[in-house]
Amino acid sequence: MAYSNINKPNEYFNTVPYTGNGSTNHAITGVGFQPDLVWLKSRSNVNDHKIFDVVRGVPEFLSSNLTNAETTTTNFSSIDSDGFTVTTNSTPYNASGQTYASWNWLAGGTGVSNTDGSIASTVSANTTSGFSIVSYTGTSGTSETVGHGLGSAPKMVIVKNRSIVSSWICWNQNVNDANQFLYLNATDAVSTISGYWSGLPTSTTFSVNGSWSSINSSGNNFIAYCFAEKKGFSKFGSYTGNGSTDGTFVYTGFKPAFVMIKQSSGSGTSWNMWDNKRLGYNIKNYQLEANTNVVENTSLERLLITSNGFKCLTDNAQINGSGNTYIYMAFAENPLVAGNYVPTTAR
């Protein structure tokens, strides 16, 4: 029996680095599927993150490091069958000779109506990989619910108000309860507000409550990215740092293709991002930060990607401070064992 029913994780998530060429029509290919969520970041220039999805539609984008409302761009022209197209000599997207990272997820294509919650939503869901994109309009009502289409309870939900300036809100199963959340665009520790979500996610819905501008203000449009955990493909866990350069090992059950880590027990640390495609992994990690616009850090040896998880190689508080608690999200390059495929090996 297969460890995971996903034999080829790169059919659901794939990182594609590219180099800008300054042209008016630069097609980025090699994703392997038509991505429903595209997250871009310039590696070599100080530029904001750019996030596109099929439910909101091109050319609307949001930036994970900003609280800005949704806006449009002419520099990202389409999501294509094997990637996407960027245009012009624009430094956030396609400056000649500049390097970029793109992280791509498969959801369920064009969104469909969902009435599982008290608030109607438009949902693009992939129940195999446990990922959905959810659009809804806030009501300011109490104890409201929003359908997510996954068929199992999400372990992580990221919400952004598209209409106004407002923080990105992240709930993770390891921040304890429905009163707690993290800001994706900031370095804060876990915040606690009584009844913030009004309840924990279920197999059909996640909960929003009251008139909080970040999740449910009346008449505002919201986007949510929901992730259910799938054995051998994704993991949304937590660990405790040991403050040593022979650091904590975190078992995921697969060789990670992508890891994002945030300290939840204290402030001042970023949402640190690594992947298996940018040169430098397991040597000098090429690290980006979801909450900042800074260039890629290429000087740090911090994270070792292994065949079954990852190991911290630093005592730095960003990912391994002594006694600190961290949450992470990880997606697989290869399951540890899947179907008739041979077990994956370490690098």
Summary of the structure (lengths in Angstrom):
residues: 347
radius of gyration: 19.0
end to end distance: 25.8
largest distance: 51.8
contacts: 1244
relative contact order: 0.17
helix: 2%
strand: 41%
